[in-house]
Amino acid sequence: MKKVLLLLLVTASFVSCKKVADGEFIITGKADGIANGVAVYLQKQDSTGIVPVDTVKVENGKFKFEGKVKEPGIHFIQVDKIDGKAVLILESGEIVMNVRKDTITKSKVSGTFSNDKLTSFLDDSQKIQKRMIAFQKANMAKFNEAQSKQDTATINSLMKENNVFQKESFKLQMDHIEKYPKSYLSLLFLQQALNQPDKDDAKIKKLFETLDPSLKDTKEGKKLKKSIESLGAAAIGTMAPDFSAPNVDGKMVSLKESLGKVTIVDFWASWCGPCRAENPNVVALYNEFHAKGLNIIGVSLDKEGEAAKWKEAIAKDGLTWTEVSNLKFWQDPIAMKYNVKSIPATFLLDATGKIIAKDLRGAELKAKVASLLGA
């Protein structure tokens, strides 16, 4: 009986010492060298950019934020009139920050599981980054000389060596997911893995299943699940998903009615620099092969309320083929059907609507179209 009573007292003591209830957070910051009264901003990023969440002031080298949080998410701490931001994961719990006045981007964060893992990951990542920078500095002159001499063998060799560091960074992320399925970073790293051109679909699906249910149940987790479920959609050898969307005149146009002997589905946007740079090549291709059976349907990922910019870009770039847009930015349902995560993105279809190639550019695209049309 005494043991039971003692256990209850210890449990009650533990609960009473807990400062933060579920769904609440406290950020306690140490700000040595920063004067009293200096503003400290808690910020987050949304579709419009970096936006403020809360503001407090430094008192005796310290600051504190308190509030409620529904789901974990990347946030930033910025100190007034000091360049740079410190990154943290806002989640339920007591978060501790040690803000470094001279190098705020290297500030340390701890106290909750995901933030502890964030700090250790950044430490490991910075080691790889330092080695990569050292390699680039040591070989910059050699690379520049190879470029001036058009020595492609040396250029390719140096780029191959440099890619080793990128592979190490990617492996660090994948290892993090396997080791820490409860870490919010694991969710972010899986999202990034989906955008890799040589992604391993089976591995991504397997890793997602290992994530903690609390992560899967977040908005980002549910969105990631949908993206993973769509893996394999719009793959080479499959039929292109049909769609309908309004053209520049507001008339609904479908893919099915836009098919030619060969069809390019071209995802782009007026705000996309690389897309606009590629447009002259696509125009030249269309002018050369349209009479022989090439059709193009452009799908713009322009934003809501920016139809004028979309139409202006069409006119300025001379895009005379069918153009459609839902004006829903990255939430465009056609882009989701085709699992498009970056633009420009192109899908080459045969006369039946089967996808026969993806993301070809320039001479490679022209050669493929010419061969399909027997030109």
C-alpha positions, 0 to 999 in steps of 0.5 A, a space after each residue: 500500500 505504501 509503495 502504491 501511495 508513493 508511486 501516486 505521489 511521484 506521479 502527481 509531483 511529475 504532473 504538477 511540475 510540467 509547465 506545458 499542457 498538450 497543445 501548448 508551447 513555451 520558447 525560452 530564449 537566452 540572448 546574451 549580449 542583446 540589450 533590454 527592450 530589443 524586439 524578438 520575432 517569432 515567424 513562420 512561412 506560408 504561401 505569401 512568404 515569411 509572416 509574423 506570429 508573435 513579438 516579445 522583447 529581451 529582458 535581462 538577456 532572455 526572452 519568452 514566447 508562449 502559445 498554443 500549437 495544433 501541429 508541428 511546423 518550421 518557424 523562425 526567430 529573428 532579432 530586431 536589426 540583426 541579420 539572419 534567422 534561427 530555425 526551430 520546430 514549433 511543437 507542443 512542449 518546452 523549447 529552449 533556444 540559445 541565440 547567438 548574436 554574431 551568428 544567429 543562424 547557428 543558434 542552438 535549439 533543444 527541449 523537445 524531441 524534434 528540436 533535439 534531432 534538428 540540432 544534431 542533424 544540422 551539426 552533421 549536415 554542416 560537417 558535410 557542407 564544410 567539406 564540400 565548400 573546401 573541395 569547391 575552393 580547392 578546385 575552383 581554378 581547375 574548374 574555371 580553366 576546364 571551362 575556358 578550354 571546354 575540357 568536358 572530361 575534367 568538368 564532368 570529373 569534378 562535378 562527379 566528385 562534388 555530387 558525392 557530397 550531395 549524395 552524403 547529404 541525401 543519405 543523412 536525410 534518409 537515415 534520419 527517417 529510418 532512425 527517428 520516425 517521430 521526428 518532424 524532420 522525417 516528414 519534411 525529408 520524405 517530401 523532399 525525397 518525392 522531388 528527386 528525379 531518381 527517387 525510389 518509389 518503393 522505399 518512399 512508400 515503406 518509409 512513410 508507413 514507418 512514420 509515427 501516426 501523429 505525423 501522418 495525421 497532420 495536414 502535411 502528413 495527409 498531403 504527403 500520403 496523397 502524393 505517395 499514393 499517386 506515385 506511378 501515376 502519369 508514368 511512362 507507359 501508362 495512359 495520361 490522366 484525362 482532365 478538363 480546365 478553362 482556357 483563356 476565354 473561360 471555355 472548358 477544354 479537355 486533354 482528350 479533345 486536344 490530342 494530336 498524332 503526338 501531344 505535349 502536355 506542358 506544365 509551366 507558369 508566367 512566374 517561372 523563369 526557366 519555363 519562360 526561357 524554354 518557351 522559345 524552343 517550344 514555339 519553334 518546335 510547334 511551328 515546325 511540327 504542328 502541320 505534321 501532327 504535333 499538338 501542345 496543351 499548356 497547363 499553367 500553375 499561375 496563382 488565383 487572381 493573376 489571370 492577367 499575368 498568365 494571358 500576358 505571358 501567353 501573348 508575349 511568348 507567342 504561345 499559339 496552342 491551347 492553354 488552360 489553367 485553374 489558377 490554383 498555383 501548386 494546388 492545381 488538380 491537374 498537376 496533382 494528377 500528374 504528380 508534378 512537383 516542379 516546373 517546367 515539366 512536360 509529358 509526351 503522348 502518342 496518338 492514343 494518349 499514352 505517355 511515351 516520354 517525360 521532361 525532354 528538352 531542346 534537341 532531345 525533345 525535337 529528335 523524339 518528336 521528329 522520330 514519332 512523326 516520321 519527319 
